[in-house]
Amino acid sequence: MDIKTLIQTTTPKERVNEAYNKAHSVQEKLNAMVSFIDPTEQVNLLDSKSNDLPFYGVPVVLKDLVNMKDTRTTGSSGILDNYISPYDATITRKLRDAGAIIIGKSSCDTFGMGGTNMTAWTGPVANPYDLTRMSGGSSGGSAVLVASGVVPMAIGTDTGDSIRKPASFNQIVGFKPSYGRISRYGVIPYASSLDHVGVFTRNVKDAALSLEVLAGRDDHDMTSSSLPVENYGDMCVGDLKGKRIGIIQNVIDSIHNLETLNQFKDLCQKLESKGAIISSIHLNEDLMHAFLPTYYIIANAEATANHSNLDSLRYGVLKEGQTMDESMILSRTAGFGKLLKKRFVIGSYALFTENQEEVFRKAQKVRRLIVDDVKRVLENVDVIMAPASGQGAPKFDDASIDQLSKEYLIAENYMALANFSGYPSITVPMGMVDGLPVGVNLTAYAHQDAKLLDIAFGIEKTTGISNVIKEVTQ
Amino acid sequence: MNYETVIGIEIHCELKTKTKMFSSAPVSVNSQPNTCVNEIDLGHPGTLPSLNKEAVRLSVMACHALNCEIDPLIKFDRKNYYYSDLPKGFQITQQFHPIGRNGYIDIPTDSGLKHIRINRLHMEEDTAKQYHSGDETWIDFNRAGTPLVEIVSEADIRSAHEAMIYVEKLRNILVYLGVTDGKMEEGSLRCDINISLREVGTEEFGVKTEIKNLNSISNIEKAIQAEVIRQTDLLENNQPVEQATRRYDDVQKTTILMRKKEGSVDYKYFPEPNITPVLMDPNWLKSIIDNLPELPDHREKRYMEAGLNAYDAGQLIQNKALSDFFDELIKETSYVKLAANWCLSDILANFSTKQLLEKAYSLKVKEMGNMINALGKQEISSKQAKDIFVELLKGNDYHQTVKVLNIEQVSDQSVLVKMVEDILNENEQSIIDYHNGKDRALGFLMGQIMKKSKGQANPVITNQLLLEGLMKRKP
């Protein structure tokens, strides 16, 4: 059921209560929620609002990085375990203004720093399609709450592929619009120049509808765009005739799973039969091998500075020492997990004066080359496309991943190209591979969000996969 | 051995904006601690900076007045370090692209004007203020995020006196621009002095120390003098000068070690990703520069062209509030020298700078102008002027006061002629004395007329009539 139908066929109380109860009932199996927010007060406030609002009484979930005044926002970290937001993020305000009811904060990798959701302070989040498998991350909680039918829309953030990868693993739509399209004010950062706010929905039109509500210039975020907000929903027509789709051949060549490749090939043929013009494009292979290291250096350098505010002196969990310096050290030591510390060390290393030119500045130069290369291939096509993952979600205890393999470096990490460039990018369901969902990812040129959504809608119509709910309660 | 003193000065200057550098919280003016703060100033998770346009405007003004090249592309960087007065764990500053570069000011010295080069002027945010009491530390975040410019001179300064003149002149320029209130004692203008000695005739710099927390212009001079003595003693005794940060102790009249600089902190500067570079509109830049307020040098020149001597002009411009008052006053009178004298004595004696700035007085400038005009035309004596001024301070009008004090001038020719004739008739001997060359007789006769008129005879006309009467009675 899409959001419009949901509004037409239920009362706000009905849909909010159902979501709230369901969120509780799936919690034991999925472990997706960090904090529940009693929706009663918000629902009561609806009486004074117009029922024409696009999210009138629609239950939604915020990733636990998004501030909402007087609610707990932990960033799925230990150090902010007791943090109560003193202010609203811009998107929180926009959602409420649109009539949405926020029922909770969802689990993520701490501060969005991870791709598994295994680093969340409250523990891993399970995949509703197989509870022994991971949700994907970092926005894992939001992804599984949409996939399991708790809420029709959840907010995520995406710094490398943190919306688009879990969407692939959960048979839902994961959309990261252009950089600057949605304000980041009030959203706990990972890496400011790569961070995007985006959404999970069960169909493309709901993603478009969400963007209409969330997008727009915000004077609190200097990187937000002044371009007018478009009627993304109405612009989703889904006619693929003449649409030029470039297949990223490097990604196809590095995927081993034949079922994934077959399904993708099958999809391409169907798209062609609908009038799409399919071609192969080749990104610079050397640059693709550099995606992950470039990403790690830039993201962690920014992250180490971004999280220097967490010293527990003004807020957060304080471990008191003899001096203020000692208190800061004890609090940070206790409040951050091992992976976070590792990333902070890498980030600091990249920024040291003696390393900065060779590491951080070089990574920035490589980023520029990568963006130029992506721009080049987008000159001749409307979107570039490839499977969003080589196969379905890994098992929690999967130690087989070779982080230096071509499959890992390219097929599993190429989507960061849309973070380097800030280009809009969306994952939509493709089908089931070995019983697990796998999505397909599309990226368009900067600020062509409407065109991207239109083509994604065409693909959704082609696959026929939308509004899928994987129940986990029974 | 003969040593040359080499000094470079860094000045941190708080900008007079309504709100903070990167947040909409008000800039604190003696407010209750921790009341002028919002989530941005406290570095709460998820907050982002938004640049204060007014701070940029004031910085552009300062750059222009200090003859800096202005970079039209505004960029910021992060300076990373952990300290309890730094909420975000980094300070947003302009390390790589300062808004101003390669400026200078000329300072007066005994051997003429001296060019002091300014290396850079950059914008940044202030830290919170810490108060230590016993083993407790209290933090007031009101100051956190206050807009600052840092102005860094080249090591062109060669004496304590030059340093003092440099800071004084620079502060005066910034105060005239309205960029800052420049109060050193309240910390809105703070100086760090880098100082080293080298043998006269050598090029290589000696080891420098930095003196921080100087809270007055006069302490700059005293601190440098003390540090020169200290460093000279060390060098004379073949002891090394240690690179360190020191402070000046006004009681002991010497500098005290604060901390040694052993392997300086790596601030890991990198470009601030949350502030997209802002290209200033050339028309906006031009309008700022075209509308720059009058600078002290220009004002001094204008005063001297109007007839003031260099000393008076210099004294007036030292105090912008007084100088502004003087400018108002000379709109009402062309007796510029008299006006300056009154400003530098009676106005200064009766009003504080704060009063002048806030125009917190009852005195009407127009009425004071009337008084000075009368004094200039010798319609009243200086003594009478002092009495009148006391009334003017209460807000009274000049003409009314003159009436009330009964010191209205008699300028009527026929009345005065009669008075002169009467006095001459009563003082035959004085007429003879006058014509015998005894000048005192004239004064005596004037005095008699004044006495008779109760001081109200117009002295200029009376003097003229008296001379005429005496000529007529030449024996």
Interface residues (C-beta under 8 A of the other chain):
Chain A: L65 V66 N67 T73 G75 L80 Y83 S85 P86 Y87 A89 R184 Y185 G186 V187 I188 P189 A191 S192 S193 D219 H220 D221 M222 T223 A301 E302 T304 A305 H307 S308 N309 L310 D311 L313 R314 Y315 M324 D325 M328 S348 L351 F352 T353 Q356 F360
Chain B: N38 E39 L42 G43 H44 P45 G46 T47 L48 P49 S50 L51 R78 N80 Y82 S84 P87 K88 G89 F90 T137 I139 D266 K268 F270 P273 N274 I275 T276
